[in-house]
Amino acid sequence: MLIDFIPNVVKYADQFPKAVLDTLLMLLYSGVISLVIGLVFGVIVVVTRKGGILENKVVFFILDKIINLFRSIPFIILIPMLFFLSRLIFNTTIGISGALVPLVVGTIPFMARQMESAMMEIDDGIVEAAISMGMSPMQIILHVYLRENVPGMIRGITITLIALIGQIAIVGAVGAGGLGDMAIRYGQRYMYDITYTVVILILIIISIIQSIGNKLVEKTTH
């Protein structure tokens, strides 16, 4: 039959838009949630560490160890570990909803460390000057830690989102959908042209994220 000679990527072309959309939705939802929570955790770790403006050894120790713990768990193992939580929150472990819990839990520690690193690059003299001016801890957090190294934070967010793309591809293997699901599902059926196309699409998404990140860094650097 003539259809047998049509490349697989053409036969299943109608599935690519949904796969791309699912991937972008998972990136958006998990990225935003991870940024908000990761930024809060990063701030807490910075201000409660030894010599911080709100030094608290207990809070720092607990949060620091929790972040290290979840960063050390391989993501492929973290997914089944959190199935119960996905069922509890979304009543499912498949699709975009089922993927959000492991994606967020797996990304928050990485995001928190990126935000922490960016804030730790701020000159201690700037913080000391803010304290001498009588600024409150909240004012220092808002006007110093969250404003003095915006380019560093953007770089950290960019790195985290690119890493998140890889995790989204992994959750595709356990029924989350997206480009990762297509690559694995059709790759197992020896439809390698689909797999190669998926790889190209993922590279395009990563390149766009990197380009946007670079532009934002340029605009915020002064």
C-alpha positions in Angstrom: 0.0 0.0 0.0 1.1 3.6 -0.7 0.7 4.5 2.9 3.4 2.2 3.9 5.9 4.4 2.1 4.9 7.6 3.9 7.3 8.5 6.7 5.9 7.9 10.2 6.5 11.5 11.1 4.0 12.5 8.4 1.5 9.8 9.3 1.4 10.9 12.9 2.0 14.6 12.3 -1.4 15.5 13.9 -0.2 14.2 17.3 2.8 16.6 17.5 0.8 19.8 18.3 -0.9 18.2 21.3 2.4 16.7 22.5 4.2 20.1 22.3 1.2 21.8 24.0 1.2 19.2 26.9 5.0 19.7 27.3 4.7 23.5 27.4 1.8 23.3 29.9 3.7 21.0 32.2 6.7 23.4 31.9 4.5 26.4 32.7 2.6 25.0 35.6 5.5 23.2 37.3 7.9 26.0 36.5 5.8 28.8 38.0 5.0 26.8 41.2 8.7 25.7 41.6 9.9 29.3 41.1 7.6 30.7 43.8 8.3 28.0 46.4 12.0 27.7 45.4 12.5 31.4 45.8 10.9 31.4 49.2 13.1 28.5 50.3 16.2 30.1 48.9 15.5 33.3 50.8 14.9 31.4 54.0 18.1 29.5 53.6 20.1 32.7 53.0 18.7 34.8 55.8 18.8 32.0 58.5 22.3 30.7 57.8 25.2 31.6 60.1 25.7 35.3 60.0 22.4 35.9 58.2 20.1 38.7 59.0 17.6 36.3 60.7 20.1 33.6 61.8 18.3 30.5 63.0 20.4 27.3 63.2 17.4 25.0 63.6 15.4 26.4 60.6 18.5 26.5 58.4 19.6 23.0 59.4 16.1 21.4 58.7 15.5 23.2 55.4 19.0 22.8 54.1 18.9 19.0 54.8 15.4 18.7 53.2 16.6 20.4 50.1 19.7 18.2 49.9 17.6 15.1 50.5 15.2 15.7 47.6 18.1 16.8 45.3 19.8 13.5 45.9 16.9 11.3 45.0 17.0 10.3 41.2 14.0 11.7 39.5 13.0 8.4 38.0 12.7 7.0 41.6 11.0 10.1 42.9 8.1 9.6 40.5 6.7 6.4 41.9 7.5 7.6 45.5 5.0 10.4 45.0 2.2 8.5 43.3 0.2 8.5 46.6 0.5 12.3 46.8 -0.7 12.7 43.2 -3.7 10.5 43.9 -4.4 12.5 47.1 -4.3 15.9 45.4 -5.5 15.2 41.8 -7.0 11.7 42.2 -4.8 10.4 39.3 -1.2 9.5 38.5 -1.4 10.0 34.8 -1.7 13.0 32.5 -0.6 16.5 33.2 -2.2 16.6 36.6 -0.5 13.4 37.7 2.9 14.7 36.5 2.7 18.0 38.4 3.5 16.6 41.9 6.8 14.8 41.0 7.8 17.7 38.6 7.3 20.3 41.3 8.8 18.3 44.1 11.8 17.4 42.0 12.4 21.0 40.7 11.9 23.0 43.9 15.2 21.9 45.5 17.1 22.7 42.4 15.4 26.1 42.0 16.0 26.9 45.7 19.7 26.2 45.3 19.9 28.4 42.2 18.2 31.3 44.0 20.4 30.8 47.1 23.5 30.9 44.9 22.4 34.1 43.2 21.6 35.9 46.5 24.9 34.7 48.1 26.8 36.5 45.2 25.5 39.9 46.6 28.4 41.8 48.2 28.2 41.6 52.0 28.9 45.3 52.1 25.5 46.0 50.5 23.7 44.0 53.1 25.7 45.7 55.9 24.9 49.1 54.4 21.2 48.3 54.4 21.4 47.2 58.0 23.2 50.4 59.0 20.5 52.4 57.3 17.9 50.9 59.6 16.1 48.7 57.1 14.0 45.9 58.5 14.7 42.2 57.5 11.8 42.2 55.2 13.0 45.4 53.5 16.4 43.9 53.1 14.9 40.8 51.5 12.8 42.8 49.1 15.2 45.6 48.2 18.5 43.9 48.5 18.4 40.1 48.1 15.6 40.1 45.5 16.8 43.2 43.5 20.6 43.3 43.6 21.3 40.2 41.6 18.4 39.9 39.2 20.6 38.7 36.3 21.9 35.9 38.5 18.4 34.8 39.4 17.4 34.8 35.8 20.4 32.6 34.9 19.3 30.3 37.7 15.7 30.2 36.5 16.9 29.5 32.9 19.1 26.6 34.0 16.3 25.2 36.1 13.7 25.4 33.3 16.1 23.6 30.9 16.6 20.9 33.4 12.9 20.7 33.9 12.4 19.9 30.2 14.4 16.7 30.8 12.3 15.7 33.7 9.1 16.4 31.7 10.5 13.9 29.1 10.9 11.4 31.8 7.4 11.6 33.2 6.2 10.9 29.6 7.4 7.4 30.2 4.8 6.9 33.0 1.7 8.2 31.2 2.1 12.0 31.5 2.0 12.6 27.8 4.0 15.2 26.0 7.0 14.9 23.7 8.7 12.4 25.9 5.8 10.1 25.7 5.8 10.2 21.9 9.6 9.6 21.7 9.4 6.5 23.9 6.1 5.1 22.6 7.0 5.3 18.9 10.7 4.6 19.5 9.8 1.3 21.0 8.0 0.5 17.7 11.2 1.4 15.7 9.7 4.6 14.4 12.9 6.4 14.8 12.0 9.3 12.6 9.4 10.3 15.2 11.9 10.1 17.9 14.4 12.2 16.0 11.7 14.8 15.3 10.9 14.9 19.0 14.5 15.5 19.9 14.7 18.4 17.4 11.5 19.9 18.9 12.9 19.6 22.4 16.1 21.3 21.3 14.1 24.1 19.7 12.2 24.6 23.0 15.4 24.6 25.0 17.0 27.1 22.6 14.1 29.4 22.9 14.2 29.3 26.7 18.0 29.9 26.6 17.6 32.8 24.2 14.9 34.5 26.3 17.0 34.0 29.4 20.1 35.6 27.7 18.1 38.6 26.6 16.6 39.1 30.0 20.1 38.9 31.6 21.4 41.5 29.1 18.5 43.9 29.9 18.8 43.6 33.7 22.6 43.8 33.9 23.8 47.2 34.8 
